[in-house]
Amino acid sequence: RKWYESLLAEDGLTLDSFKHKIKSLSLPGAYRKIVIKPGDVGWKLYRYNDVNVELALSDLDKLQKKAEPSYEADGQFKALKIEMTLPSSCYATMALREVLKIDTSASYQSTLNVT
């Protein structure tokens, strides 16, 4: 925050410079940290053969107490399951995009399953 305030001060601005009585002209928002260390990090590598098989349980599946998907030790394909806890306004997709250096949008990911 101090760095951001000093950067604004170079241009004669403060954080209050972005507040305005007319709501539509105001620039609301909150300070967001650039780097966050995730908690409860875990991962597991899975192998499978059927590209149409569900690899993870949804929240609804868990509520319905469905069994975990089964995986094949000698499967042709690999999947990596990553779990982590992040505070609000922090997104795992952003971290994965940086680590993997690929597009993580749903539209791009769906093209990977087209055979």
Secondary structure as a PSIPRED ss2 file (coil, helix, strand):
# PSIPRED VFORMAT (PSIPRED V4.0)

   1 R C   1.000  0.000  0.000
   2 K H   0.000  1.000  0.000
   3 W H   0.000  1.000  0.000
   4 Y H   0.000  1.000  0.000
   5 E H   0.000  1.000  0.000
   6 S H   0.000  1.000  0.000
   7 L H   0.000  1.000  0.000
   8 L H   0.000  1.000  0.000
   9 A H   0.000  1.000  0.000
  10 E C   1.000  0.000  0.000
  11 D C   1.000  0.000  0.000
  12 G C   1.000  0.000  0.000
  13 L C   1.000  0.000  0.000
  14 T C   1.000  0.000  0.000
  15 L H   0.000  1.000  0.000
  16 D H   0.000  1.000  0.000
  17 S H   0.000  1.000  0.000
  18 F H   0.000  1.000  0.000
  19 K C   1.000  0.000  0.000
  20 H C   1.000  0.000  0.000
  21 K C   1.000  0.000  0.000
  22 I C   1.000  0.000  0.000
  23 K H   0.000  1.000  0.000
  24 S H   0.000  1.000  0.000
  25 L H   0.000  1.000  0.000
  26 S C   1.000  0.000  0.000
  27 L C   1.000  0.000  0.000
  28 P C   1.000  0.000  0.000
  29 G C   1.000  0.000  0.000
  30 A C   1.000  0.000  0.000
  31 Y C   1.000  0.000  0.000
  32 R C   1.000  0.000  0.000
  33 K C   1.000  0.000  0.000
  34 I C   1.000  0.000  0.000
  35 V C   1.000  0.000  0.000
  36 I C   1.000  0.000  0.000
  37 K C   1.000  0.000  0.000
  38 P C   1.000  0.000  0.000
  39 G E   0.000  0.000  1.000
  40 D E   0.000  0.000  1.000
  41 V E   0.000  0.000  1.000
  42 G E   0.000  0.000  1.000
  43 W E   0.000  0.000  1.000
  44 K E   0.000  0.000  1.000
  45 L E   0.000  0.000  1.000
  46 Y E   0.000  0.000  1.000
  47 R E   0.000  0.000  1.000
  48 Y E   0.000  0.000  1.000
  49 N C   1.000  0.000  0.000
  50 D C   1.000  0.000  0.000
  51 V C   1.000  0.000  0.000
  52 N C   1.000  0.000  0.000
  53 V C   1.000  0.000  0.000
  54 E C   1.000  0.000  0.000
  55 L C   1.000  0.000  0.000
  56 A C   1.000  0.000  0.000
  57 L C   1.000  0.000  0.000
  58 S C   1.000  0.000  0.000
  59 D H   0.000  1.000  0.000
  60 L H   0.000  1.000  0.000
  61 D H   0.000  1.000  0.000
  62 K H   0.000  1.000  0.000
  63 L H   0.000  1.000  0.000
  64 Q C   1.000  0.000  0.000
  65 K C   1.000  0.000  0.000
  66 K C   1.000  0.000  0.000
  67 A C   1.000  0.000  0.000
  68 E C   1.000  0.000  0.000
  69 P C   1.000  0.000  0.000
  70 S C   1.000  0.000  0.000
  71 Y C   1.000  0.000  0.000
  72 E C   1.000  0.000  0.000
  73 A C   1.000  0.000  0.000
  74 D C   1.000  0.000  0.000
  75 G C   1.000  0.000  0.000
  76 Q C   1.000  0.000  0.000
  77 F E   0.000  0.000  1.000
  78 K E   0.000  0.000  1.000
  79 A E   0.000  0.000  1.000
  80 L E   0.000  0.000  1.000
  81 K E   0.000  0.000  1.000
  82 I E   0.000  0.000  1.000
  83 E E   0.000  0.000  1.000
  84 M E   0.000  0.000  1.000
  85 T E   0.000  0.000  1.000
  86 L C   1.000  0.000  0.000
  87 P C   1.000  0.000  0.000
  88 S C   1.000  0.000  0.000
  89 S C   1.000  0.000  0.000
  90 C C   1.000  0.000  0.000
  91 Y C   1.000  0.000  0.000
  92 A H   0.000  1.000  0.000
  93 T H   0.000  1.000  0.000
  94 M H   0.000  1.000  0.000
  95 A H   0.000  1.000  0.000
  96 L H   0.000  1.000  0.000
  97 R H   0.000  1.000  0.000
  98 E H   0.000  1.000  0.000
  99 V H   0.000  1.000  0.000
 100 L H   0.000  1.000  0.000
 101 K C   1.000  0.000  0.000
 102 I C   1.000  0.000  0.000
 103 D C   1.000  0.000  0.000
 104 T C   1.000  0.000  0.000
 105 S C   1.000  0.000  0.000
 106 A H   0.000  1.000  0.000
 107 S H   0.000  1.000  0.000
 108 Y H   0.000  1.000  0.000
 109 Q H   0.000  1.000  0.000
 110 S H   0.000  1.000  0.000
 111 T H   0.000  1.000  0.000
 112 L C   1.000  0.000  0.000
 113 N C   1.000  0.000  0.000
 114 V C   1.000  0.000  0.000
 115 T C   1.000  0.000  0.000
